[in-house]
Amino acid sequence: MRLNRTLLSTALVVVALVVQVSVLARLQLPGAVPDLLLLTVLGLAFVYGPVSGSLIGFGAGLLADLAPPADHAAGRYALVLCVIGYLAGLVRPENGQLKSAFAPMAAVVAAALGSTLLYAGVGALVGDTAARHVGLGSLLLTAAIYDLLLAPFTVPLIMALARRTENDPVSEAAGGTKDVAAGWLASGTGLRIGNQRGGLRMKAARSRASRAGRIKGVKRL
């Protein structure tokens, strides 16, 4: 990855991990813990693509594996986030913009469910039974709900930061006013603000030209 991507990704992952461990993990919510680290990986992968997404996911997961109070084998969550980051990068829109909020929100739910299932599957392979008393169904439901509620406040901001810290040819080709985060923040309204402004300017120019034509015609008469 390029240096600016590495620096931004490292900073965001560290902040997300600190917040998750020191704040979210202590809320004592029923079921799963809101996974801010997962949402950070998703936001970066949506912009940077599958290769960078997998690398960021692996690094973020490895930090989570080593950070206290981790009670599982090192590398377990790194594998999970590596796979999630790669898959999230594959759904990155080719034109650099999202037309509705449905696709990213569906990706968040799928990532929450997939990461929980994959984490539990890897745990079963290594003989980890620490989470059996909670129940897999409860973990899946609460993980999807918590991440879905937290995603609109985190993922668009992460995507916007990722866009602004590099000269992204996809963003430039889209005209500079449209990016993935802006498409999500539009919440599926289908409104294109840049196009609307251009259309309003064209209408105003045509109106002024027609008025000038009418005035000239009156003067000639």
Buried (B, 14 or more C-beta within 10 A) or exposed (E): EEEEBBEBBBEBBBEBBEBBBEEBBEEEEEBBBBBBBBBBBBBBBBBBBBEBBBBBBBBBBBBBBEBEEBEBEEBBBBBBBBBBBBBBBEBBBEEBBBBBBEBBBEBBBBBBBBBBBBBBEBBEEEEBEEBEEEEEEEBBBBBBBBBBEBBBEBBBBBBBBBBEBBEBEBBEEBEEBBBBBBBBBBEBEEEBEEEEEEEEEEEEEEEEEEEEEEEEEEEEE
